[in-house]
Amino acid sequence: MAVVIVVTGGAVRLTGSGLGCPTWPSCTDTSLTTTAAMGWRGAIEFGNRLLAYVLAAAVGWIILAARCTQPARPDVLRLGWGQFALVVANALLGGITVLTGLNPYTVAGHFLLSTALITLAYLARSRTAPAPVAVSDQPSCALARALLTACALLIAAGTVVTGTGPHAGDSGDVARIPLDWTLVTRVHSALAWTVLILAVLLHTRLRRTGAPHVTLRRTRLLLAVLVAQGAVGYLQSALGLPELLVGVHMLGSCLMWIAALHAAAWLTTAVGPGVRENGGAAACTSASSRLLDQSTAGGLDKGAERVGGS
């Protein structure tokens, strides 16, 4: 749902429906919902607003599940409340965006908050369905951190590109960020190449150190997403920013960030018996086994305490 609302928000922008409902929190001064007089643009804008309630319900489901499950999951609960706070903040920022006539800075912040929501959603999912920990060496982990940082900068630069120059679906009345659009676009392109190079280096490093197949599969997936996203970016620029390709590029931004988290979030370093410093499949198996043993032992200890108390 976090990805869906980004795509539908992009549809609002690309169809010029950002002010389809000219005020907030109601749609018009006299109606809470869209009216026939607002036309199809009002329906698109109001429909996107309604999806925020669906997203809030999904987050509420996470919070309730984390509270009701046994044993309790305070880590997932904290992530759930973090997502709820981001949903509320993004709704308020969306209202400010409407009231300020699509201010480019609030539009950029709107997208960045959505990316932060996707991050917490991924982390919550990974806590409930954890993948094997991939134990690797320090250079690989440093590459992974650099990759995530470059991806975050790339996404931020993309919002500046959107707010600076021409954009599909925009009217000439929408304000722009006062920067050189050509220069900002080149910075965005340079960051994209940086992310791709870092992803190639990470995949090569992990393969040389004997990383598990599941880890290599994730870096290959990231490389595929990056190549596809880059191709869409250059194609939309060559074709004059057609609305459909711009929307696909926004979806690709979300998928790229998820793929980057998926490839890098589980890399860690460990020192201990049976763990090679250069990582590899044996190290991954050893570390995962120790984590499983510790988790099982902790559960047995808690169970014994409950029985003793009874």
C-alpha positions as CSV (number, residue, x, y, z in Angstrom):
1,M,0.0,0.0,0.0
2,A,2.9,2.4,0.6
3,V,4.0,1.8,-3.0
4,V,0.5,2.0,-4.3
5,I,-0.1,5.4,-2.8
6,V,3.1,6.7,-4.3
7,V,1.9,5.6,-7.8
8,T,-1.5,7.1,-7.3
9,G,0.0,10.3,-6.0
10,G,2.1,10.4,-9.2
11,A,-1.1,9.9,-11.2
12,V,-2.5,13.0,-9.4
13,R,0.5,15.0,-10.4
14,L,0.8,13.6,-14.0
15,T,-2.9,14.3,-14.8
16,G,-2.7,17.9,-13.5
17,S,-5.1,16.9,-10.7
18,G,-3.0,18.3,-7.8
19,L,-5.6,21.0,-7.2
20,G,-8.6,18.8,-8.3
21,C,-9.8,19.4,-4.8
22,P,-8.8,23.1,-4.3
23,T,-8.8,23.1,-0.5
24,W,-8.1,20.8,2.5
25,P,-9.3,18.9,4.5
26,S,-12.5,19.2,2.7
27,C,-12.6,18.9,-1.1
28,T,-14.3,22.3,-1.6
29,D,-15.4,25.1,0.6
30,T,-18.9,23.6,0.6
31,S,-18.3,19.9,0.2
32,L,-16.3,17.3,2.1
33,T,-16.2,15.1,-1.0
34,T,-15.6,15.8,-4.7
35,T,-18.6,17.1,-6.7
36,A,-19.6,16.8,-10.3
37,A,-18.5,20.3,-10.9
38,M,-14.9,19.3,-10.0
39,G,-14.8,16.9,-13.0
40,W,-12.5,13.9,-13.3
41,R,-9.6,15.7,-11.8
42,G,-11.5,16.2,-8.6
43,A,-12.3,12.5,-8.6
44,I,-8.6,11.5,-9.0
45,E,-7.4,13.8,-6.3
46,F,-10.2,12.8,-3.8
47,G,-9.6,9.1,-4.7
48,N,-6.0,9.5,-3.7
49,R,-7.0,11.1,-0.4
50,L,-9.3,8.1,0.3
51,L,-6.4,5.7,-0.2
52,A,-4.6,7.3,2.7
53,Y,-7.3,5.8,4.9
54,V,-6.7,2.3,3.4
55,L,-3.0,2.8,4.1
56,A,-3.8,3.8,7.7
57,A,-5.9,0.7,8.1
58,A,-3.0,-1.5,6.9
59,V,-0.7,0.2,9.4
60,G,-3.3,-0.2,12.1
61,W,-3.4,-3.9,11.3
62,I,0.3,-4.2,11.9
63,I,0.0,-2.4,15.3
64,L,-2.9,-4.7,16.4
65,A,-1.1,-7.8,15.3
66,A,2.1,-6.8,17.1
67,R,0.1,-6.1,20.3
68,C,-2.0,-9.3,20.2
69,T,0.7,-11.8,19.1
70,Q,2.3,-14.1,21.7
71,P,5.0,-13.6,22.6
72,A,4.8,-9.8,22.3
73,R,6.7,-8.1,19.5
74,P,7.7,-4.6,20.8
75,D,10.1,-4.2,17.9
76,V,7.4,-4.6,15.3
77,L,5.0,-2.5,17.4
78,R,7.5,0.4,17.4
79,L,7.9,0.2,13.7
80,G,4.1,0.1,13.3
81,W,3.7,3.3,15.3
82,G,6.5,4.8,13.3
83,Q,4.6,4.1,10.1
84,F,1.4,5.5,11.6
85,A,3.3,8.7,12.5
86,L,4.6,9.0,8.9
87,V,1.1,8.4,7.4
88,V,-0.3,11.2,9.6
89,A,2.6,13.5,8.8
90,N,2.3,12.8,5.1
91,A,-1.4,13.5,5.2
92,L,-0.8,16.9,6.9
93,L,2.0,17.7,4.4
94,G,-0.3,16.8,1.5
95,G,-2.9,19.2,2.9
96,I,-0.2,21.9,3.2
97,T,0.8,21.2,-0.4
98,V,-2.8,21.8,-1.6
99,L,-3.2,25.0,0.5
100,T,0.1,26.4,-0.8
101,G,-0.8,25.8,-4.5
102,L,1.5,22.7,-5.0
103,N,4.6,24.3,-3.5
104,P,7.6,22.3,-5.0
105,Y,9.3,21.9,-1.6
106,T,6.3,20.3,0.0
107,V,5.8,18.1,-3.0
108,A,9.4,16.9,-2.7
109,G,8.9,16.3,1.0
110,H,5.7,14.4,0.3
111,F,7.6,11.9,-1.8
112,L,10.5,11.6,0.7
113,L,8.1,10.9,3.5
114,S,6.6,8.2,1.4
115,T,10.0,6.7,0.9
116,A,10.6,6.7,4.6
117,L,7.3,4.9,5.1
118,I,8.4,2.2,2.6
119,T,11.6,1.8,4.6
120,L,9.7,1.2,7.9
121,A,7.3,-1.1,6.1
122,Y,10.2,-3.2,4.8
123,L,11.9,-3.3,8.2
124,A,8.6,-4.4,9.8
125,R,8.1,-7.1,7.2
126,S,11.7,-8.3,7.6
127,R,11.2,-8.6,11.4
128,T,8.1,-10.8,11.0
129,A,9.7,-13.0,8.2
130,P,13.4,-12.7,8.8
131,A,15.9,-13.8,6.1
132,P,19.2,-15.6,6.9
133,V,21.8,-13.2,8.2
134,A,24.6,-12.9,5.6
135,V,27.8,-12.6,7.4
136,S,30.4,-10.8,5.3
137,D,33.6,-8.9,5.7
138,Q,34.0,-5.2,6.6
139,P,34.6,-3.9,3.0
140,S,31.4,-5.6,1.8
141,C,29.4,-4.0,4.6
142,A,31.0,-0.6,3.9
143,L,30.0,-1.0,0.3
144,A,26.4,-1.8,1.3
145,R,26.2,1.3,3.5
146,A,27.6,3.5,0.7
147,L,25.1,2.0,-1.7
148,L,22.1,2.8,0.6
149,T,23.4,6.3,1.1
150,A,23.9,6.9,-2.6
151,C,20.4,5.5,-3.3
152,A,18.9,7.9,-0.7
153,L,20.7,10.8,-2.3
154,L,19.6,9.7,-5.8
155,I,15.9,9.7,-4.7
156,A,16.3,13.1,-3.1
157,A,17.9,14.5,-6.2
158,G,15.1,13.1,-8.3
159,T,12.6,15.1,-6.3
160,V,14.7,18.2,-7.0
161,V,14.7,17.5,-10.7
162,T,10.9,17.2,-10.6
163,G,10.5,20.5,-8.7
164,T,13.0,22.4,-10.8
165,G,12.2,21.9,-14.4
166,P,9.4,20.8,-16.7
167,H,7.3,17.9,-15.6
168,A,4.6,15.9,-17.3
169,G,1.1,17.0,-16.3
170,D,2.1,20.3,-14.8
171,S,0.7,23.6,-15.8
172,G,2.8,26.7,-16.3
173,D,1.3,28.2,-13.2
174,V,3.0,25.7,-10.8
175,A,6.0,27.2,-8.9
176,R,9.5,25.8,-9.5
177,I,12.6,25.4,-7.4
178,P,14.9,28.2,-8.5
179,L,17.8,26.0,-9.7
180,D,19.4,25.2,-13.0
181,W,17.4,22.2,-14.2
182,T,20.1,21.0,-16.6
183,L,22.7,21.0,-13.8
184,V,20.3,19.2,-11.3
185,T,19.5,16.6,-14.0
186,R,23.3,15.9,-14.5
187,V,23.8,15.5,-10.8
188,H,20.8,13.1,-10.7
189,S,22.4,11.1,-13.6
190,A,25.8,11.0,-11.9
191,L,24.2,9.7,-8.7
192,A,22.4,7.0,-10.7
193,W,25.7,5.9,-12.2
194,T,27.3,5.9,-8.8
195,V,24.6,3.7,-7.4
196,L,25.0,1.3,-10.3
197,I,28.8,1.1,-9.9
198,L,28.5,0.5,-6.2
199,A,25.9,-2.3,-6.8
200,V,28.3,-3.9,-9.3
201,L,31.2,-3.6,-6.8
202,L,29.1,-5.1,-4.0
203,H,28.0,-8.0,-6.1
204,T,31.5,-8.7,-7.3
205,R,32.9,-8.5,-3.7
206,L,30.3,-10.8,-2.3
207,R,30.8,-13.4,-5.1
208,R,34.6,-13.3,-4.5
209,T,34.2,-13.9,-0.8
210,G,31.9,-16.9,-1.3
211,A,28.6,-15.2,-0.2
212,P,25.5,-17.5,0.0
213,H,23.5,-17.8,-3.2
214,V,20.5,-16.0,-1.7
215,T,22.6,-13.0,-1.1
216,L,24.0,-13.0,-4.6
217,R,20.5,-13.4,-6.0
218,R,19.4,-10.2,-4.2
219,T,22.3,-8.2,-5.6
220,R,21.5,-9.5,-9.1
221,L,17.9,-8.4,-8.6
222,L,19.0,-4.9,-7.5
223,L,21.2,-4.7,-10.6
224,A,18.3,-5.7,-12.8
225,V,16.1,-3.0,-11.2
226,L,18.8,-0.4,-11.6
227,V,19.3,-1.1,-15.3
228,A,15.6,-1.0,-16.0
229,Q,15.1,2.2,-14.0
230,G,18.0,3.9,-15.8
231,A,16.6,2.8,-19.2
232,V,13.2,4.3,-18.3
233,G,14.9,7.5,-17.1
234,Y,16.9,8.0,-20.3
235,L,13.9,7.0,-22.5
236,Q,11.5,9.5,-20.8
237,S,14.1,12.3,-21.2
238,A,14.5,11.4,-24.9
239,L,10.8,11.3,-25.6
240,G,10.0,14.6,-23.8
241,L,8.7,13.3,-20.5
242,P,5.6,11.4,-21.5
243,E,3.2,10.9,-18.5
244,L,3.2,7.1,-18.6
245,L,6.9,6.8,-18.5
246,V,7.2,9.3,-15.7
247,G,4.8,7.3,-13.7
248,V,6.7,4.1,-14.4
249,H,9.9,5.9,-13.3
250,M,8.2,6.8,-10.0
251,L,7.3,3.2,-9.4
252,G,10.8,2.3,-10.3
253,S,12.1,4.6,-7.6
254,C,10.2,2.7,-5.0
255,L,11.2,-0.7,-6.4
256,M,14.9,0.4,-6.5
257,W,14.8,1.5,-2.9
258,I,13.2,-1.8,-1.8
259,A,15.7,-3.8,-3.8
260,A,18.6,-1.9,-2.3
261,L,17.2,-2.5,1.3
262,H,16.7,-6.2,0.3
263,A,20.3,-6.5,-0.9
264,A,22.1,-4.6,1.8
265,A,20.0,-4.7,5.0
266,W,21.0,-8.3,6.0
267,L,24.7,-7.9,5.5
268,T,26.6,-7.9,8.8
269,T,29.9,-8.7,10.2
270,A,30.6,-11.2,13.0
271,V,33.6,-12.4,14.9
272,G,33.5,-15.7,16.8
273,P,34.3,-19.4,16.6
274,G,33.8,-20.9,13.2
275,V,33.3,-17.6,11.5
276,R,35.8,-16.7,8.8
277,E,36.8,-13.0,8.6
278,N,36.1,-13.0,4.9
279,G,32.6,-14.2,5.3
280,G,31.1,-16.8,2.9
281,A,28.5,-19.5,3.0
282,A,30.1,-21.3,6.0
283,A,30.2,-18.1,8.0
284,C,26.6,-17.3,7.2
285,T,25.5,-20.8,8.3
286,S,27.5,-20.6,11.5
287,A,26.2,-17.2,12.4
288,S,22.6,-18.1,11.6
289,S,22.9,-21.3,13.6
290,R,24.1,-19.3,16.7
291,L,21.3,-16.8,16.3
292,L,18.7,-19.6,16.1
293,D,20.3,-21.4,19.1
294,Q,20.2,-18.2,21.2
295,S,16.6,-17.5,20.2
296,T,15.5,-21.1,21.0
297,A,17.3,-21.1,24.3
298,G,15.8,-17.7,25.3
299,G,12.3,-19.1,24.5
300,L,12.9,-22.2,26.6
301,D,14.1,-20.1,29.5
302,K,11.0,-17.9,29.4
303,G,8.8,-21.0,29.1
304,A,10.5,-22.5,32.2
305,E,10.0,-19.3,34.1
306,R,6.3,-19.3,33.3
307,V,5.9,-22.9,34.4
308,G,7.8,-22.3,37.6
309,G,5.7,-19.3,38.3
310,S,2.5,-21.3,37.8
